[in-house]
């Protein structure tokens, strides 16, 4: 049986008892139904992981004792920052979850002209927190020891104006470039995917003005959630750590 991999956002010290966070404790006690003496693997996003033994279990609390540090890293050598036009329903959740599994480093949800999603105030805060929790769960599931940063949603214009030395890419069905024609990115990749309605002509022109290179990934038009994952997979295969 695979040892559960759990995010614990605190300092981890060998042979020092620690109480798991509420979400992790609930998962261990109520979902996995683990008991005293069982092992878990903990990570705090600072690198490596800690094998730990469960010390106490109740309905609301779980304490564990880290017993061994494992200097393990499964992070891709390719750093990727995804700018994703916010999509409706659970499509955005799906995009975040699968992008994290594929090794994305950062995600910024973007408000665009055609995104069709209105978020502000408390609703925006709660949605942002939900997306970060999805990223944490995906990191746990995929065995990563770092958590993808989900940035606070901003407008497309704000994101495009951020200073960056990354290779900048955006999708366009009539682009002249493909991923295979790109130079190896020395400072990572920043790529942009539109919402369900796509980008307006004005937005596409703005991306070009800001130094983004148009790329295509085939003759078919992909849904927004499919496009993000296809590009990320192709980038990891060409420049990262995916292998066939």
N, C-alpha and C positions, 0 to 999 in steps of 0.2 A: 504494500500500500504506500502510495506517495505521501511524504510528510507534508502537511499543510504549510503553505508559504504565506506569512502574515506580516502586514505593514504595521509597525509600532513607532509612531512619530515621537520618539524620546531617546535619550542616551541609553545605550545598552552596555552593561558591565558584566563581565564573567562572574558567575557564582553569586550574583546579587539579585534577589527576588524583585520582580516587577509586575505590576498589575496591567493587564492588557486594556486597551481602550474599549469603550462600550460596544462599538460595532464588532471589533475583533472578538471580544469576550462572548458576545451573543452568537457569533458564528461558530466558535469553538464549542460552546456549551450546548446550544440548542439545535444547531443545524448539524454539526459533525458529531455531536454527542461524545466528545472525547472525555477521558477521565484522568485521574491522578496517575502520573508515571508515563503518560503518552508524550510523544515528542512533536514539537512544532519547529518551524524555521522562521526566524524573525529578521526583518530588515527595516532600517530607518531612513533609507534614502541617502546615506552617506558613504555607501560602498560596502560590499561584502554582506554576509548574512551570519546569523547566530543560531546554532542548534540549541534548543531549549527544552527543558523537561517541565511538564505541568506539575505545579506544586499543590494548588487548591482549585476546586471548581464548585461554583454555585450557579443559581439561575442568572445572576446578574454580574458576577465577578469571576475572573480567572487570573490566577497568579502563576508565573512561570519563572524558572531559573535558567539563564543562559549558561551553557556548559562548554561551548566550543565556538570559536570564530572561524569562519570559512571565507577566505579571500577569493570570492567567486565573482566573475563579471560576465554577463551575457549581453552587454550593451553593444550596439552596432558602432563601428568606427565612423559611420556617416551620421552627422547631426542634421536632423531635419525639423524645420519649423513649418507647420501647416497652418495656413490662413484659410479657414473654412467658412464659406457663407452659411449662415444659420439656416437649417432646414426644419421642416415641420415634424411634429409628433416624435416618434422614437427613432427617426432616421439620424438625427444628430447624435443621439446616444449610441447608436450602432457604429457610426463613423468614428467616434471617439474611442469606443471599446476596441474595435479592430485595428485602428491606427496605433494604439498603444501596444497591442500584441505584435504588430509589425515593426515596432522599435522607434516610433516617432519621439522626438525629444521635447517638442513644445507644440501646443495648439492654441491658436487665437480664434475664437468664434467671431464672425464679422457680420455687422449689419450692412446690407447692401440694398440697392434700390428695389430689387425684386425678391428679397428674402422672405417677405410675407409673414414674419414673426415679430410681434411687438412685445418687448420686455423692458421693464423699468422698475426702479424702486425695489421693494422687497421681493417681488416676483423675479427680477433679474438676479438678485443676490442668491435666492434659493436655487434657481436654475444653475447658476455658476457653481454652487456648492455640490449640486447633484452631479454635474459633469466631472468635477474633481473626484468625487467618490467613485464614479464609473472608471476613471483612470486608475485609481488605486486598486480597485478590484481586478482590473485587467492586468496590472503589473503583478499582482499576487498570482493570478491564474497562469501567466506566461513565464513566471520564474524570474522576472526582472528584479534587480535590487535598487533601482532608481525609479522614482515616480514621475511620469510625464507632467509637466507644468501646464495646467489649463489657465490661460490668462483671462482676465476680465474681458468680456465682450466689448469691442469698440467698433467704430465705423471703418469701412474699407479705406477711406481717405486717410484716417489716422494711421492705420497699419502700413499703408504704402509710403507714408512720410517718415516712418521710422528709419533711422540710419542703420545700415547693415552691410557687411562685406560678403555675405552669403551669395551663392549663385541663385538668381531670382528667376522663377519659372511660373508660367500660367498656362492653362489649357486653352487651346483654340482648335476647332475642327479643321480649319484651313491653314494651319501653321506649316512652315517649311522645315521645321526642326523636329527630330525625334530624340528620345533620351540617349540613344546610341551615338548620336552625333555631337553630344555635349562634351566639353572638357571635364576632366576630373575636378570636382569642387574642392578647393583647398580650405575653404572656411565653412563648409556645410551648405545646405540647400534651404531656401525659403520658397515654398511653392503655394500657389493660390488656386482654390477651387471654388467655383461659383455655387449659388444656391440652386434650388429646383428650377427657378425661372431663368437661370443663367445671368450673365452680366449684360448691361446695356452697352451700346457702342461707345458711349462716353466713358464708361468705366474701363472698357478694354483699351481705349486710347490713353487713359490715365496710367494704366499699368505699364504700357509701352513707354510713356514719358518718364516713368520712374525706373526704367532699366530692366523690366521683366521681359524674359525671352518667351515667346509663344512656342509651345510644343504640342504635338499631337500624339495620341497613343493608339491610333488605328482608325478605320473607316466608320466605325459605328458610334452613335451618340450614346453615352453612358449616363445613367442617373448620377446625381451628385455624390451619393454615398459610394457608388461603385467606382466613380472616377478617382476619388481620393485614395481608395485602397489599391486601385490598379497602379496609379502613379507611384505610390509609396513602395509597392512591391517591386516595380520595375527599377526604381532608384536603388533599393537595397540589393537587388540582383546585380545591377551594373556597378555600383560604387560601394555597397555595404557588405553585409555578411550573409545574405540569402544565397543558397546554392541549389542547383538542379542536379 
